[in-house]
Amino acid sequence: MDLLDNLLDLSIQEDIGPRDITTDNIIDKYMQGSGYIIAKQDIVAAGISVAKKVFSTFDPDAVYSFEVCDGDKVPFGQKILQISGNLRALLKGERIALNFLQRLSGIATFVQEYVTLLDGKKVKLVDTRKTTPGWRALEKHAVRAGGAYNHRFGLYDGVLIKDNHIAVSGGIQKAVNKIRDSVSHLVKIEVETSSISEVKEALDAGADIIMLDNMDIDMVKTAVKLINKRAVSEVSGMVTKKNIRAYADTGVDIISVGALTHSAVAVDLSMKINNV
């Protein structure tokens, strides 16, 4: 069973439990119906396949018509998908499907706002690990649907030596040496820095990627000039919609923004049942 199956099971357990006391007492179990999900604001869609899986869990024979795909811009009033099947299944799956769609489309929509601000810039916008527990794969998919890119998925697929690693290792050089002695030569090493002196240490240690953490724009300019493409440069922290273009203008290669996932707001969607 994959993570999505686990999430769906948990969602069903918390929302329905042993039964839907309202639907089961109003709707005949063999009754068929149809419905659609509609955007109540301008959005970027994400999570369409998840919504389908929700309804298919309740009714494997449900029939779908998809009006949009993940990553599509959807204007207010446009239908996202239409579905026909067992009416109990549609009503039981409604809130769970909407919860996934609203959250994931909210991230994609929010990310698209940042991407638009970087129009014409060569810098790559990426997310972070600041995601909802259990939702990381889904939220990082939504980031891509919004037009940005993913940083590492977890602690297992990328080396990032942070301040606490440096502190317990006795310095950047020692931390990098320990990593190089333990991982494949194919693995890139990123080092977090918070000062120009640390940037110099990271360069001397042979870091492949240097994160410029919580540095103001002038300091980033100095750091990027010092790095001079000898390593990939990444800005993290202090980035907002108001200053992101200014950070991009420093010549940095990557801008990582935790807000892409942790500060996105769910969009407004609604499901309507057609006349049966």
C-alpha contacts under 8 A as a table, 3 or more apart, distances in Angstrom:
res1	aa1	res2	aa2	distance
1	M	5	D	6.00
1	M	6	N	6.93
2	D	5	D	5.36
2	D	6	N	6.46
3	L	6	N	5.03
3	L	7	L	6.18
3	L	134	G	7.37
4	L	7	L	4.98
4	L	8	L	6.09
5	D	8	L	5.10
5	D	9	D	6.14
6	N	9	D	5.11
6	N	10	L	6.23
7	L	10	L	5.12
7	L	11	S	6.04
7	L	134	G	7.41
8	L	11	S	4.97
8	L	12	I	6.08
8	L	54	V	7.00
9	D	12	I	5.22
9	D	13	Q	6.13
10	L	13	Q	5.09
10	L	14	E	6.16
11	S	14	E	5.34
11	S	15	D	6.05
11	S	96	I	6.67
12	I	15	D	5.26
12	I	16	I	5.49
12	I	17	G	6.70
12	I	96	I	7.44
13	Q	16	I	5.62
13	Q	17	G	4.53
13	Q	18	P	7.69
14	E	17	G	5.87
15	D	96	I	7.71
16	I	19	R	5.50
16	I	20	D	5.50
16	I	92	K	7.58
17	G	20	D	7.63
19	R	24	D	7.42
20	D	23	T	5.58
20	D	24	D	5.78
20	D	92	K	7.00
21	I	24	D	5.56
21	I	25	N	6.34
22	T	25	N	5.50
22	T	26	I	6.39
23	T	26	I	5.22
23	T	27	I	5.63
23	T	88	R	6.39
23	T	91	L	7.14
23	T	92	K	7.51
24	D	27	I	5.81
24	D	28	D	7.35
24	D	29	K	7.38
24	D	88	R	7.22
25	N	28	D	7.83
27	I	31	M	6.91
27	I	87	L	7.36
27	I	88	R	6.43
28	D	31	M	5.34
28	D	88	R	7.77
29	K	86	N	7.70
29	K	87	L	7.81
29	K	88	R	6.51
30	Y	86	N	6.72
30	Y	87	L	7.89
31	M	86	N	6.02
31	M	87	L	5.74
31	M	88	R	7.50
32	Q	84	S	7.51
32	Q	85	G	5.48
32	Q	86	N	4.49
32	Q	87	L	4.91
32	Q	276	V	7.39
33	G	84	S	5.77
33	G	85	G	5.66
33	G	86	N	6.12
33	G	87	L	4.92
33	G	90	L	7.95
33	G	273	I	7.50
33	G	274	N	7.20
33	G	275	N	7.76
33	G	276	V	5.39
34	S	82	Q	7.43
34	S	83	I	5.52
34	S	84	S	4.07
34	S	85	G	6.25
34	S	87	L	7.21
34	S	90	L	7.74
34	S	273	I	5.95
34	S	274	N	5.65
34	S	275	N	7.92
34	S	276	V	7.28
35	G	82	Q	5.83
35	G	83	I	5.47
35	G	84	S	6.49
35	G	90	L	7.65
35	G	271	M	6.92
35	G	272	K	5.42
35	G	273	I	4.12
35	G	274	N	5.23
36	Y	79	K	6.70
36	Y	80	I	7.35
36	Y	81	L	5.67
36	Y	82	Q	4.20
36	Y	83	I	6.07
36	Y	271	M	5.58
36	Y	272	K	5.50
36	Y	273	I	6.67
36	Y	274	N	7.84
37	I	79	K	5.78
37	I	80	I	5.54
37	I	81	L	5.62
37	I	82	Q	6.58
37	I	269	L	6.88
37	I	270	S	5.56
37	I	271	M	4.28
37	I	272	K	6.42
38	I	77	G	6.13
38	I	78	Q	5.69
38	I	79	K	4.27
38	I	80	I	5.55
38	I	81	L	7.57
38	I	269	L	5.77
38	I	270	S	5.44
38	I	271	M	6.30
38	I	272	K	7.84
39	A	42	D	6.97
39	A	43	I	7.32
39	A	74	V	7.14
39	A	75	P	7.02
39	A	76	F	5.35
39	A	77	G	5.34
39	A	78	Q	5.68
39	A	79	K	6.39
39	A	80	I	6.91
39	A	268	D	6.57
39	A	269	L	4.78
39	A	270	S	6.68
40	K	76	F	5.14
40	K	77	G	5.77
40	K	268	D	5.36
40	K	269	L	5.33
40	K	270	S	6.98
41	Q	75	P	6.52
41	Q	76	F	4.27
41	Q	77	G	7.17
41	Q	267	V	7.34
41	Q	268	D	6.23
41	Q	269	L	7.64
42	D	73	K	7.43
42	D	74	V	5.73
42	D	75	P	4.32
42	D	76	F	4.74
43	I	73	K	5.88
43	I	74	V	5.20
43	I	75	P	6.40
43	I	76	F	7.63
43	I	105	S	6.82
43	I	106	G	7.45
43	I	108	A	7.99
43	I	109	T	5.45
43	I	267	V	7.14
44	V	70	D	7.56
44	V	71	G	5.81
44	V	72	D	5.59
44	V	73	K	4.48
44	V	74	V	5.83
44	V	105	S	5.83
44	V	106	G	7.62
44	V	108	A	5.59
44	V	109	T	4.66
44	V	112	Q	7.50
44	V	145	A	7.76
44	V	146	G	6.70
45	A	48	I	7.38
45	A	68	V	7.53
45	A	69	C	6.80
45	A	70	D	4.96
45	A	71	G	5.41
45	A	72	D	5.62
45	A	73	K	6.47
45	A	74	V	6.66
45	A	101	L	7.80
45	A	104	L	7.72
45	A	105	S	4.82
45	A	108	A	6.69
45	A	109	T	7.40
45	A	145	A	7.52
46	A	69	C	7.54
46	A	70	D	4.47
46	A	71	G	6.22
46	A	101	L	6.45
46	A	104	L	5.32
46	A	105	S	4.51
46	A	108	A	6.33
46	A	141	H	7.98
46	A	142	A	5.58
46	A	145	A	6.31
47	G	50	V	5.10
47	G	51	A	6.38
47	G	70	D	6.60
47	G	100	F	6.56
47	G	101	L	5.17
47	G	104	L	5.79
47	G	105	S	6.76
47	G	138	L	7.69
47	G	142	A	7.28
48	I	51	A	5.27
48	I	52	K	6.45
48	I	69	C	6.81
48	I	70	D	6.35
48	I	101	L	6.79
49	S	52	K	5.03
49	S	53	K	6.25
50	V	53	K	5.05
50	V	54	V	6.30
50	V	97	A	7.32
50	V	100	F	7.09
50	V	101	L	7.65
51	A	54	V	5.09
51	A	55	F	6.57
51	A	97	A	4.65
51	A	98	L	7.31
51	A	100	F	6.90
51	A	101	L	6.62
52	K	55	F	5.39
52	K	56	S	6.05
52	K	64	Y	7.83
52	K	97	A	7.80
53	K	56	S	4.92
53	K	57	T	6.02
54	V	57	T	5.28
54	V	58	F	7.02
54	V	93	G	6.13
54	V	96	I	7.12
54	V	97	A	5.85
55	F	58	F	5.34
55	F	59	D	6.06
55	F	60	P	7.71
55	F	62	A	7.39
55	F	89	A	6.64
55	F	90	L	6.53
55	F	93	G	5.46
55	F	94	E	7.93
55	F	97	A	7.38
56	S	59	D	4.75
56	S	60	P	4.48
56	S	61	D	7.12
56	S	62	A	6.35
57	T	60	P	6.15
58	F	89	A	5.08
58	F	90	L	7.86
58	F	92	K	7.72
58	F	93	G	7.02
59	D	62	A	5.53
59	D	85	G	6.88
59	D	86	N	6.47
59	D	89	A	5.85
61	D	85	G	6.82
62	A	83	I	6.80
62	A	84	S	5.67
62	A	85	G	4.47
62	A	86	N	7.16
63	V	83	I	5.62
63	V	84	S	5.17
63	V	85	G	6.39
64	Y	81	L	7.07
64	Y	82	Q	5.71
64	Y	83	I	4.54
64	Y	84	S	6.57
65	S	81	L	5.69
65	S	82	Q	5.00
65	S	83	I	6.34
66	F	69	C	7.34
66	F	80	I	6.45
66	F	81	L	4.47
66	F	82	Q	6.41
67	E	79	K	6.33
67	E	80	I	5.12
67	E	81	L	5.29
67	E	82	Q	7.66
68	V	72	D	6.26
68	V	74	V	7.60
68	V	80	I	5.62
68	V	81	L	7.17
69	C	72	D	5.66
70	D	145	A	5.88
71	G	108	A	7.32
71	G	144	R	7.91
71	G	145	A	4.26
71	G	146	G	5.88
71	G	147	G	7.55
74	V	78	Q	6.43
74	V	80	I	7.81
75	P	78	Q	5.83
79	K	82	Q	7.44
85	G	89	A	7.34
85	G	90	L	7.10
86	N	89	A	5.27
86	N	90	L	6.48
87	L	90	L	5.09
87	L	91	L	6.34
88	R	91	L	5.26
88	R	92	K	6.06
89	A	92	K	5.15
89	A	93	G	5.96
90	L	93	G	5.31
90	L	94	E	5.95
91	L	94	E	5.21
91	L	95	R	8.00
92	K	95	R	7.29
92	K	96	I	7.95
93	G	96	I	5.48
93	G	97	A	5.90
94	E	97	A	5.42
94	E	98	L	6.12
94	E	271	M	6.84
95	R	98	L	5.02
95	R	99	N	5.98
96	I	99	N	5.15
96	I	100	F	6.52
97	A	100	F	5.38
97	A	101	L	6.18
98	L	101	L	4.97
98	L	102	Q	5.70
98	L	269	L	6.96
98	L	270	S	7.36
98	L	271	M	7.76
99	N	102	Q	5.31
99	N	103	R	6.13
100	F	103	R	5.42
100	F	104	L	6.06
101	L	104	L	5.34
101	L	105	S	5.68
102	Q	105	S	5.30
102	Q	106	G	5.78
102	Q	266	A	4.91
102	Q	267	V	5.01
102	Q	268	D	6.51
102	Q	269	L	6.46
103	R	106	G	5.01
103	R	107	I	6.46
103	R	265	V	7.08
103	R	266	A	4.52
103	R	267	V	6.84
104	L	107	I	5.19
104	L	108	A	6.35
104	L	138	L	7.28
104	L	139	E	6.22
104	L	142	A	5.55
104	L	266	A	7.41
105	S	108	A	4.96
105	S	109	T	5.92
105	S	142	A	6.86
105	S	266	A	7.03
105	S	267	V	6.50
106	G	109	T	5.15
106	G	110	F	6.08
106	G	264	A	5.95
106	G	265	V	5.42
106	G	266	A	4.35
106	G	267	V	4.87
107	I	110	F	5.10
107	I	111	V	5.99
107	I	139	E	7.17
107	I	142	A	6.01
107	I	143	V	6.41
107	I	146	G	7.36
107	I	260	L	6.57
107	I	261	T	6.06
107	I	264	A	5.17
107	I	265	V	7.02
107	I	266	A	7.32
108	A	111	V	5.13
108	A	112	Q	6.13
108	A	142	A	5.05
108	A	143	V	5.48
108	A	144	R	7.50
108	A	145	A	5.70
108	A	146	G	4.00
108	A	147	G	7.73
109	T	112	Q	5.17
109	T	113	E	6.63
109	T	146	G	6.11
110	F	113	E	5.29
110	F	114	Y	6.94
110	F	146	G	7.50
110	F	260	L	6.68
110	F	264	A	5.84
110	F	265	V	7.66
111	V	114	Y	5.27
111	V	115	V	6.25
111	V	143	V	6.23
111	V	146	G	5.12
111	V	147	G	6.95
111	V	148	A	6.80
111	V	260	L	5.69
112	Q	115	V	4.87
112	Q	116	T	6.02
112	Q	146	G	4.76
112	Q	147	G	6.07
112	Q	148	A	7.69
113	E	116	T	5.25
113	E	117	L	6.53
114	Y	117	L	5.14
114	Y	118	L	6.65
114	Y	241	K	6.54
115	V	118	L	5.21
115	V	119	D	6.56
115	V	125	L	7.38
115	V	146	G	7.78
115	V	147	G	6.45
115	V	148	A	6.68
116	T	119	D	5.18
117	L	241	K	7.41
117	L	244	I	7.50
117	L	245	R	6.76
118	L	121	K	5.46
118	L	123	V	7.85
118	L	244	I	7.50
118	L	245	R	6.10
118	L	248	A	7.54
121	K	248	A	6.89
121	K	249	D	7.97
122	K	253	D	7.62
123	V	248	A	6.15
123	V	251	G	7.64
123	V	252	V	6.64
123	V	253	D	5.03
123	V	254	I	5.47
123	V	255	I	7.01
124	K	148	A	7.39
124	K	149	Y	7.24
124	K	253	D	6.34
124	K	254	I	4.74
124	K	255	I	6.22
125	L	148	A	5.40
125	L	149	Y	6.06
125	L	254	I	5.96
125	L	255	I	4.98
125	L	256	S	5.90
125	L	257	V	7.52
126	V	148	A	5.81
126	V	149	Y	4.57
126	V	150	N	5.06
126	V	151	H	5.66
126	V	254	I	7.12
126	V	255	I	6.18
126	V	256	S	4.68
126	V	257	V	6.46
127	D	140	K	7.47
127	D	143	V	7.22
127	D	148	A	7.67
127	D	149	Y	6.60
127	D	150	N	5.31
127	D	151	H	5.60
127	D	256	S	5.43
127	D	257	V	5.43
127	D	258	G	5.79
127	D	260	L	6.21
127	D	261	T	7.25
128	T	131	T	7.58
128	T	150	N	7.31
128	T	151	H	5.78
128	T	152	R	7.29
128	T	256	S	6.54
128	T	257	V	6.53
128	T	258	G	5.16
128	T	261	T	7.92
129	R	136	R	7.70
129	R	151	H	7.83
129	R	152	R	7.47
129	R	153	F	6.78
129	R	154	G	6.86
129	R	258	G	7.40
130	K	258	G	5.75
130	K	259	A	7.95
130	K	261	T	6.59
130	K	262	H	5.91
131	T	135	W	6.88
131	T	136	R	5.58
131	T	139	E	7.01
131	T	261	T	5.81
131	T	262	H	5.95
132	T	135	W	5.30
132	T	136	R	6.31
132	T	139	E	7.93
132	T	262	H	7.46
133	P	136	R	6.64
134	G	137	A	7.94
135	W	138	L	5.37
135	W	139	E	5.96
136	R	139	E	5.11
136	R	140	K	5.92
136	R	153	F	7.64
137	A	140	K	5.27
137	A	141	H	6.15
137	A	153	F	7.77
138	L	141	H	5.07
138	L	142	A	6.30
139	E	142	A	4.92
139	E	143	V	6.30
139	E	261	T	6.81
140	K	143	V	4.93
140	K	144	R	6.51
140	K	150	N	6.41
141	H	144	R	5.19
141	H	145	A	6.27
142	A	145	A	4.83
142	A	146	G	6.22
143	V	146	G	5.11
143	V	147	G	6.64
143	V	148	A	5.71
143	V	149	Y	6.61
143	V	150	N	7.29
143	V	260	L	7.28
143	V	261	T	7.67
144	R	147	G	5.09
144	R	148	A	5.08
144	R	149	Y	5.49
144	R	150	N	7.17
145	A	148	A	7.48
150	N	153	F	7.46
151	H	256	S	7.70
152	R	155	L	7.54
152	R	157	D	6.16
152	R	158	G	5.72
153	F	156	Y	7.80
153	F	157	D	6.62
154	G	157	D	6.02
154	G	158	G	7.34
155	L	158	G	6.37
155	L	159	V	7.44
156	Y	159	V	7.98
158	G	187	V	7.49
158	G	188	K	7.38
158	G	189	I	7.62
159	V	187	V	7.55
159	V	188	K	6.78
159	V	189	I	5.22
159	V	190	E	5.95
160	L	189	I	6.38
160	L	190	E	4.70
160	L	191	V	5.70
160	L	192	E	7.11
161	I	165	H	5.84
161	I	166	I	6.81
161	I	175	A	7.36
161	I	176	V	7.78
161	I	189	I	7.66
161	I	190	E	6.15
161	I	191	V	4.76
161	I	192	E	6.04
162	K	165	H	5.32
162	K	166	I	6.31
162	K	191	V	6.33
162	K	192	E	5.04
162	K	193	T	7.83
163	D	166	I	5.06
163	D	167	A	6.13
163	D	192	E	6.55
163	D	193	T	7.50
164	N	167	A	4.96
164	N	168	V	6.28
165	H	168	V	5.46
165	H	169	S	6.06
165	H	175	A	7.03
166	I	169	S	5.10
166	I	170	G	6.10
166	I	171	G	5.04
166	I	172	I	5.47
166	I	174	K	7.98
166	I	175	A	5.94
167	A	170	G	5.49
167	A	171	G	6.22
168	V	171	G	7.87
169	S	172	I	7.61
169	S	174	K	6.07
169	S	175	A	5.37
170	G	174	K	6.35
170	G	175	A	7.34
171	G	174	K	5.52
171	G	175	A	6.28
172	I	175	A	5.12
172	I	176	V	6.10
172	I	191	V	7.80
172	I	198	E	7.75
172	I	201	E	6.47
172	I	202	A	6.37
172	I	205	A	7.15
173	Q	176	V	5.22
173	Q	177	N	6.10
173	Q	201	E	6.92
173	Q	202	A	7.16
173	Q	204	D	7.76
173	Q	205	A	5.12
174	K	177	N	5.07
174	K	178	K	6.22
175	A	178	K	5.26
175	A	179	I	6.43
176	V	179	I	5.17
176	V	180	R	6.15
176	V	189	I	7.65
176	V	205	A	6.58
176	V	207	A	7.43
177	N	180	R	5.12
177	N	181	D	6.21
177	N	205	A	7.85
178	K	181	D	5.28
178	K	182	S	6.52
179	I	182	S	5.17
179	I	183	V	6.09
180	R	183	V	5.70
180	R	184	S	7.51
180	R	185	H	7.32
183	V	187	V	6.72
184	S	187	V	5.56
185	H	188	K	7.76
188	K	207	A	7.94
188	K	208	D	5.83
188	K	209	I	7.51
189	I	207	A	5.64
189	I	208	D	5.31
189	I	209	I	6.28
190	E	207	A	5.97
190	E	208	D	5.90
190	E	209	I	4.39
190	E	210	I	5.61
190	E	211	M	6.95
191	V	202	A	6.59
191	V	207	A	6.41
191	V	209	I	6.40
191	V	210	I	5.11
191	V	211	M	5.95
192	E	210	I	6.10
192	E	211	M	4.59
192	E	212	L	6.42
192	E	213	D	6.44
193	T	196	I	7.86
193	T	198	E	5.45
193	T	199	V	5.90
193	T	202	A	7.77
193	T	210	I	6.96
193	T	211	M	5.81
193	T	212	L	5.36
193	T	213	D	5.81
194	S	198	E	6.63
194	S	199	V	7.73
194	S	212	L	6.03
194	S	213	D	5.16
194	S	214	N	6.63
194	S	215	M	6.57
195	S	198	E	5.24
195	S	199	V	6.40
195	S	212	L	7.90
195	S	215	M	7.64
196	I	199	V	4.92
196	I	200	K	6.35
196	I	219	M	7.58
196	I	222	T	7.79
196	I	223	A	6.23
197	S	200	K	5.14
197	S	201	E	6.37
198	E	201	E	4.87
198	E	202	A	6.10
199	V	202	A	5.09
199	V	203	L	6.23
199	V	210	I	7.14
199	V	212	L	7.90
199	V	223	A	6.85
199	V	227	I	7.77
200	K	203	L	5.10
200	K	204	D	6.16
200	K	226	L	7.87
201	E	204	D	5.08
201	E	205	A	6.07
202	A	205	A	5.01
202	A	206	G	6.36
202	A	207	A	5.50
202	A	210	I	6.96
203	L	206	G	5.18
203	L	207	A	5.82
203	L	227	I	7.21
203	L	230	R	7.64
203	L	231	A	7.46
204	D	207	A	7.76
207	A	210	I	6.57
207	A	231	A	6.75
208	D	230	R	7.95
208	D	231	A	5.03
208	D	232	V	6.30
209	I	231	A	5.24
209	I	232	V	4.50
209	I	233	S	5.86
209	I	234	E	7.22
210	I	231	A	6.58
210	I	232	V	6.17
210	I	233	S	5.08
210	I	234	E	6.09
211	M	233	S	6.05
211	M	234	E	4.59
211	M	235	V	5.81
211	M	236	S	6.74
212	L	215	M	6.18
212	L	220	V	6.89
212	L	223	A	7.80
212	L	233	S	7.19
212	L	234	E	5.84
212	L	235	V	4.83
212	L	236	S	6.14
213	D	235	V	6.15
213	D	236	S	4.94
213	D	237	G	5.77
214	N	235	V	7.72
214	N	236	S	6.15
214	N	237	G	4.55
214	N	238	M	5.56
215	M	219	M	5.85
215	M	220	V	6.05
215	M	235	V	7.82
215	M	237	G	7.48
215	M	238	M	7.37
216	D	219	M	5.41
216	D	220	V	6.24
216	D	238	M	7.50
217	I	220	V	5.05
217	I	221	K	6.23
217	I	246	A	7.24
217	I	247	Y	6.04
217	I	250	T	7.32
218	D	221	K	5.12
218	D	222	T	6.43
219	M	222	T	5.10
219	M	223	A	6.16
220	V	223	A	4.95
220	V	224	V	5.98
220	V	235	V	7.68
220	V	247	Y	7.77
220	V	250	T	6.74
220	V	252	V	7.84
221	K	224	V	5.24
221	K	225	K	6.21
221	K	250	T	5.12
221	K	251	G	7.46
222	T	225	K	5.23
222	T	226	L	6.22
223	A	226	L	5.01
223	A	227	I	6.08
224	V	227	I	5.09
224	V	228	N	6.05
224	V	229	K	7.83
224	V	233	S	6.80
224	V	250	T	7.16
224	V	251	G	6.68
224	V	252	V	6.22
225	K	228	N	5.11
227	I	230	R	5.56
227	I	231	A	6.30
227	I	233	S	7.53
228	N	231	A	7.57
229	K	232	V	6.31
229	K	233	S	7.75
232	V	253	D	6.25
232	V	254	I	7.84
233	S	252	V	5.48
233	S	253	D	5.28
233	S	254	I	6.33
234	E	252	V	6.21
234	E	253	D	5.94
234	E	254	I	4.49
234	E	255	I	5.60
234	E	256	S	7.09
235	V	247	Y	7.85
235	V	252	V	6.96
235	V	254	I	6.26
235	V	255	I	4.83
235	V	256	S	6.24
236	S	239	V	7.02
236	S	255	I	6.17
236	S	256	S	5.16
236	S	257	V	6.47
237	G	256	S	7.67
237	G	257	V	6.98
239	V	243	N	6.29
239	V	244	I	5.74
239	V	247	Y	7.67
239	V	257	V	6.79
240	T	243	N	5.45
240	T	244	I	5.71
241	K	244	I	5.48
242	K	245	R	7.66
243	N	246	A	5.23
243	N	247	Y	6.41
244	I	247	Y	5.10
244	I	248	A	6.18
245	R	248	A	4.84
245	R	249	D	6.14
246	A	249	D	5.04
246	A	250	T	6.82
247	Y	250	T	5.42
247	Y	251	G	7.81
247	Y	252	V	7.35
248	A	251	G	6.05
248	A	252	V	6.20
248	A	255	I	7.65
249	D	252	V	7.55
252	V	255	I	7.45
257	V	260	L	5.90
258	G	261	T	6.15
258	G	262	H	6.24
258	G	263	S	7.89
259	A	262	H	4.94
259	A	263	S	4.70
259	A	264	A	6.83
260	L	263	S	6.27
260	L	264	A	6.13
261	T	264	A	5.61
